[in-house]
Amino acid sequence: MRVSAIADNTTLELDVTAMAHGGEGIARDSDGRVVFVGGAIPGDKVRAELTKVKKMWARAQLTEVVSASPDRVSPTCPVAARGGGCCDYSHIAPAAQPGIKREVLIGQLGAFSNSAEALGDTVVLEPATRWRSRVRLGVDSSGRAGVRTARSTQLITDVACSQVVPGLLDGIVGPGARTFTPGAEVIAVLDSTGQRHVVESTRAQRGRRVEKVDRVVEGSGVVEQNVGKHAFRFPATAFWQAHVAAPAAYSEVIRSWGKADYERATGWDLYGGVGAFVPAIDEALGGAAHIDSVDYSVSATRAAQDTLAGFALRVHNSPVEKAGELTPPGLVVLDPPRSGAGEDVVRRVAGAAPERIIHVGCDPATFARDLGYWAAHGFGVRRMVLIDAFPNTHHFEMIAQLEPDGQMQR
């Protein structure tokens, strides 16, 4: 392929044919170079200004929609319309979003593994609007809280994201809102009891999570989140799924897909957090099962959960890759962060010879990569589901059931 020497700040007219993982449209220039266009969607013809040019690819920012995709709509989130990094699919028709996400996942699976044929239906969690029950905000030098603009530290403080549950950001973002400590992080949560908790924490370095509560502004700072009949209590800074329906939905998949006639009725709950999946794992194993739950978070593991007192559970406060001796498992459930499990964790789990694995992923690239590692260690994907738990954003969740190669699904 001949590649011409185009430069930054050049404006091109491009036909956008697909969506990249991360929310940018994909086009090609006249030389066949891939161009990632921020703000563009499949079906658009756009003018875009190049911001970074490499030999085989380039990145560009949309300057004009020459001809709009039939799936393009006016942004439904005022923060996203101003460049906020929240609802980056806000300008895509809701009915088109699940299909676009599915194509992104299939593309990633094709790049890293041969498991796309196992992908079943796409599930869109309800509600599809006003679903976010927790949010982390930045605070500017004047003490005003808001969402950061995409790929920037600048804040949008005068309007609130449209996808938070009603009342979550009242008096926190927008005109007349209270002020906070400049430079802090604000975490706001509306828990299962309807109580709002607002706390300040320290801003984390990129790729890290800070869970220390520096100041409780409203509520107790200890949230209560229910999954079925089980009530979990933990600091507002600890991890919990953002969509109000997500924990119950994922638990149901684990409960259903995890059921089998196990030779070892024992389980591992890796990256287990506060233990939200423990009841589902126990039920899948037939009840009264020994379960090892592992998570590095002190906030999640420091206090025993009263609701899990009746389970044969041992909690390990440790990174998964450094956890000590665990009971040999029949069923392993893992829900790693966006960085994925990685080859070391996959190797360790595979070496324990579980009979079934349920892998929950929140990033299609690292999820597909991990499926490739599982295949290399003798585990094949039996079924998979895409769950759109982040409507109006490019994010989504995936769950795969894996078993040793040659083992028939039971």
C-alpha positions, 0 to 999 in steps of 0.5 A: 500500500502506498502511503502519502505524507499527510500531516497534522491539521490536514482536513479530509472528507471521509466515509465512516464505515465502522466503530472502533473500541473506545467510541471513535468512528473508523474511516480510510483515507485515499491511500487506505490508511485507517483514520479514527474520527472522534465524534463520527459514527458508521454511515456518516460522511464527514470532514475531519481534521487530523490530530495525529498521523502515523505511517499506517493510521491517523487520528482526527477530530470531526469538524463537519457532518457532510451527510449524517448516518441514519443512526445519528441523533441530537445528543441526549446528554448535555455534558456529552454535547459539550465534550464530556467523557460520560455519554459518548454514544449520546448522539447515536440512536438507542436502538442502534447502540447494541448492534454497534457494540456487538460489532466491536466485540466481534472485531476484538474476538476475531483479533485475539481468539476464535470464539465469536461463534459462541456469542449469543444474544445481546441483552440491554439492561433496563432502565436504558436511561437514568440507570447510573446509581454512582458517579465520581466527579472532579473538583475545579480550583473554585470548588465546583464539581463536574465531569471531565471532558474526554481525554482531558482534565478540564471539568464541565461543572454547569450541567449534569450527566443525563444518565444518573438516577433522579436526584443523585446530582441535585445540588452537587453539579450545576447552578447553585450547587455547593462547593467542595475541596478544590482538587478533590474527587467527589463520589456520589451514590444513591443506594438501595435504601434511597439514601444519598451518600456524598464523600470526598476522596483523593484523586487517583493516578491514572489506572489506579483506584483510591478508596480512602474517604477524606470527608463525608459530606452527606449520608453516612458514607457507608452504602447499602446495596441489595442483590435479591434478599442479600444486603451488602454494606461498604464504603461509598468509595469501594467498587460496585456496578454502576447500573442499578440492575447489573449485580442482579443480572450478572448473578442470574447468569452465574447462577444459571450457567454455573450449575453442573454436577461437580466432582468438587463442589467448591468455588473461587470468587476472584476479584470478588469485591464485597462478595456480591456473587457469593450467593449465586456461586453457592447456589450453582454449586448446590449449596453449602459449598466452600468458596474462596473470595479474593480481592485486593481492596481493603474497603471491600474486604475489611469488614465481614458482610453479615448477609454472608454469615451463613456461607462457607466463605473464606475472604482473602485480601490480596491481589488475585495473582498473589493470593495464597493457597486456595481450595481446589475449585470446581467452579471459578468466577472472575470479574477482573477490572478493565485491564483484564485478568492477564496471562499469569492469572489465567495460567494459575486458574487453569493449573488448578483444573476447575471444571467450569469457569465464568469470566465476566469482562468489562473491556472487549479488548482485554476480554478477547485477549484473556479468552485467547489465553484460556484457549492456550491453556486448554479451556474453550468458550461454551457460550457468551453473552454481551450485556449492555449495562452502559447505555449511551456509552461505548462501554458494555459487559461480556460474560463467557462460560469456559470448560476444559477442551473436550469436556462436553457441556453438562 
